[in-house]
Amino acid sequence: MKIFSSLSSLDQIRGSPLGPMLREIVIRMLGHFEYNPEDDGFVVLMEPGDVDRVLTDLCLPYRLHEVPFEAVHMLEGHYCGIYLANNQFAITFLIPDANWVQGELRQHLENLLEK
């Protein structure tokens, strides 16, 4: 899992084809007045090892297939799920539409996918 909460955090994926998409999302997020990731949220790029573990490092008691997303849509080959913890804090999950997204996780995302 990679967490993005500032433009400098994008250095983790320098040269990646995901760079422009993530940059756009982070810039939109930072556009809010007095943005603070601890209060307002961040973007998370999920990776294969994140599928079956509880997301305690995000302070969530869920596995990825259990996250109560507010909405899910496709964005450049990624499921983009929005989790709202309250009326201010949100986590944007980017989950590649890859072979490792299977079973309960794929079904969960497809059920929520805005058609």
Stockholm file with secondary structure:
# STOCKHOLM 1.0

chainA/1-115         MKIFSSLSSLDQIRGSPLGPMLREIVIRMLGHFEYNPEDDGFVVLMEPGDVDRVLTDLCLPYRLHEVPFEAVHMLEGHYCGIYLANNQFAITFLIPDANWVQGELRQHLENLLEK
#=GR chainA/1-115 SS CEEECSSGGGGGGTTCTTHHHHHHHHHHHHTSTTCCHHHHEEEEECCGGGSSSCCGGGTCCCCGGGCCCSEEEEETTEEEEEEESSSSCEEEEEEECSTTCCHHHHHHHHHHBCC
#=GC SS_cons         CEEECSSGGGGGGTTCTTHHHHHHHHHHHHTSTTCCHHHHEEEEECCGGGSSSCCGGGTCCCCGGGCCCSEEEEETTEEEEEEESSSSCEEEEEEECSTTCCHHHHHHHHHHBCC
//
